Amino acid sequence: MLAAARVVGNMIKIAGATLGESFFDKEVGQALQMLDGRSFEEGRCSSVDTRIEVGRFAGVLVLYQFAINAPLLIHTNMKPLLERIWMPLRDSRVGP
């Protein structure tokens, strides 16, 4: 998953501002949905919970690579990013 996130980051870096912006907007939207856990069914089954956690991790990795490789583009999406990043950070199931 780490390698895939790096590839996505490199794609946005190579594409530049004009070609990469539409791709960036689409991928940021999907990554933010993954952070919310909306990309999977809601439920209490442990396999669903695991998929939600994997989705959150994938969303964080993609957003991290975008922040590294396209900081100007990610700045435009900072408010929704900060609003949604708090959910995984304050997850009560994660112990200290």
Long-range contacts (C-beta under 8 A, 24 or more apart in sequence): 1-57, 1-58, 1-61, 2-61, 4-61, 5-58, 5-61, 5-62, 5-64, 5-65, 6-65, 8-62, 8-65, 8-66, 9-62, 9-65, 9-66, 9-68, 9-69, 10-69, 12-65, 12-66, 12-69, 12-70, 12-73, 13-69, 13-70, 17-72, 17-73, 20-70, 20-73, 21-73, 24-66, 24-70, 24-73, 27-62, 27-66, 28-63, 28-66, 28-74, 28-77, 28-81, 30-59, 30-62, 31-58, 31-59, 31-60, 31-62, 31-63, 31-66, 32-59, 32-63, 32-77, 32-80, 32-81, 32-84, 33-59, 34-58, 34-59, 34-62, 35-59, 35-60, 35-63, 35-84, 35-85, 35-87, 35-88, 36-84, 36-87, 37-87, 56-88, 60-88
